[in-house]
Amino acid sequence: MQTWDIVIIGGGPIGIACGLEAKKNGLNYLIIEKGPIVNSLFNYPINMQFFSSSEKLEINNIPFISKEAKPKRNEALEYYRRIVTTNQLNIHLFEKVMEVNKHKEAFQITTDKTVYTALNIIVATGFYDLPNRLNVPGEDLPKVSHYYKDPHFYASQKVAVIGASNSAVDAALECYRKGAEVTLIVRGPEVGQRVKYWVRPDIVNRIDEGSIKAYFNSTVKEIRQHEIIIETPKGSLSIENDFVLALTGYMPNFEFLTKLGIELSKDEKKLPHYDLETMETNVPGIYLAGVICGGMETHKWFIENSRIHAQMIVKAVVRKSTTSTKNQEL
C-alpha cells in the first residue's frame, strides 16, 4: 500500500491551498473531499456575494479576477475549480472519510471507498456541515431547511426566516424580492452587526417600511404543518407558514475531531488544541487548517486570514521529514 506524505481531509479553498503547497515542496499528497470541488462553496446560496474582495480570496498568489470587487459564488467556483484542474491536483471527490487510526508511525485513513496510509494528516473540513439546530418540535418537518439555495422556490409562499446574520438576511431579502411573504425571527434585539455593511441598511429599511415583518427578542417554540409558534416579548404568537429557513449558523464536526484524539477546550468555544507556529495538534502528525481552528468561534477564521496555514503546515512537515532523515543517516 502506498504511503502518502500528507493526506488532506477537505477539498475547500484551504485544503486546495495545502495541496498546492505540498506539490510545490515535492511532497506526495492526496486531497479527499466528500463532495464536489469546494463542496461548502457549492452549497452556498446561488446569488451569494462574498464579504471579502477577490484578492483576499486568492491562494498561492494565483490572481482571482471578478466582475465586481467582491466576487460571487459562481466566480469563486470557477476560480477554485480552475486551480484544481490546471495544476492537476491529486484530489479524490465524492469520497467520505469514515475513520482514522494510528498504526505504528503512520495513519490509516478509512473512507467509504478504500483505505489510505499517510505519515501526516491535515484536517481542513471547515464548519458548514452541521447546522445549529433549534431543538424544537417540528424541526424535522419537510418544510424546514437549515440551508438556503434559490429564492425562486419560495415565490408566493409564507416564509419564516430564523436568524440575524448574513445567511438569514440574504435569504430574507432575496425571497421578499421574489414575491414571498417573509417573516424574520431574531433572538436578539436587532439584525446582527456582522451583516455585510452594504446589505444591513437594506434589511433595516425593509423592516422599517413593513415589507418584511420582523420579531426581535423572539424564539421559535414549535413548527407545525401550516403555522409556526414563536415566543415574543408580548407573549406567544401563531403565524401562518409554508416554509421555514432556520439559518442559525453552523458548527465544525467536533465528534470527528475528538475521535482523532484532538483536545478541545472545556468551555463553550470548544477551541481545538494546536501549535500556533506549525498548526500541529496535540496528536503528532495531525494538523488543522482553515476555519475549523476557531471551534465555535466561526467568525474568527476566514479564507483570507487562514491561507497562510498551508505554508506553515508544509514547512513543519518538510522540517520534520528532513530531521527524521538526518537522524536515520546518523
Order of alpha helices (4+ residues) and beta strands (2+ residues): beta-alpha-beta-alpha-alpha-beta-beta-beta-beta-beta-beta-beta-alpha-beta-alpha-beta-beta-beta-beta-beta-beta-alpha-beta-alpha-alpha
